[in-house]
Amino acid sequence: MTTVRKFGLKVPDRVSNQTESDATVALIDFNGEKFVQLDSVGSKDRKFVGKRSQSMRLSKDAFDQLVRLGNKHFGQS
């Protein structure tokens, strides 16, 4: 698991197809700070289907930044 406090914008060298999986969102209060945690779960092709695979915990600043970037990318104000 990782805690993200700031995103850097990257232009990928190439884009390729990726497998799909389910994910969950958890709203966390930890040590007096609020986080949004994203957990991906194993895809249907993995040995342990449905097991948590990767976690990313976003601080409020990182979450706000991600929302701004997403709104800009998808053409929303």
C-alpha positions in Angstrom: 0.0 0.0 0.0 1.1 3.6 -0.6 -0.1 7.0 0.5 -0.2 9.6 -2.3 0.0 13.3 -1.3 0.6 14.7 -4.8 0.4 13.6 -8.4 2.9 14.3 -11.2 1.3 14.6 -14.7 3.0 12.2 -17.2 2.6 11.8 -20.9 3.1 8.0 -21.6 5.5 6.9 -24.3 2.9 4.3 -25.4 -0.5 3.0 -24.4 -1.4 -0.7 -24.4 -4.4 -2.8 -23.5 -4.7 -3.8 -19.9 -6.8 -6.5 -18.1 -9.9 -5.4 -16.2 -10.6 -6.0 -12.6 -13.0 -4.8 -9.9 -12.1 -2.2 -7.3 -13.4 -0.8 -4.1 -13.3 2.6 -2.4 -12.8 3.0 1.3 -13.2 6.3 3.2 -10.6 6.2 5.9 -10.0 8.3 9.0 -6.4 7.6 10.3 -4.5 9.5 12.9 -6.8 12.5 12.5 -6.4 12.7 8.7 -9.0 11.7 6.1 -8.1 9.6 3.1 -9.8 8.0 0.1 -8.4 4.5 -0.4 -8.6 2.7 -3.8 -8.1 -1.1 -3.7 -8.0 -3.2 -6.9 -8.8 -6.9 -6.7 -7.4 -9.8 -8.6 -8.8 -10.3 -12.1 -10.6 -13.4 -13.1 -7.3 -14.8 -14.6 -5.4 -14.7 -11.2 -4.9 -17.6 -8.8 -6.8 -15.8 -6.0 -9.8 -14.2 -7.7 -11.2 -11.3 -5.7 -8.1 -10.9 -3.4 -6.9 -7.3 -2.9 -4.1 -6.7 -5.3 -3.0 -3.1 -5.0 -4.0 -0.2 -2.7 -3.5 3.5 -3.1 -4.5 5.9 -0.3 -5.0 9.5 -1.4 -4.7 12.5 0.9 -7.3 15.3 0.5 -4.8 17.3 -1.6 -4.0 14.4 -3.9 -7.8 13.6 -4.2 -8.6 17.2 -5.0 -5.8 17.3 -7.6 -7.0 14.0 -9.2 -10.5 15.4 -9.5 -9.3 18.6 -11.1 -7.2 16.6 -13.6 -10.0 14.2 -14.3 -12.5 17.0 -14.9 -10.1 18.7 -17.3 -9.4 15.5 -19.2 -13.0 14.5 -19.5 -14.1 18.0 -20.5 -16.0 19.0 -17.4 -15.6 22.3 -15.6 
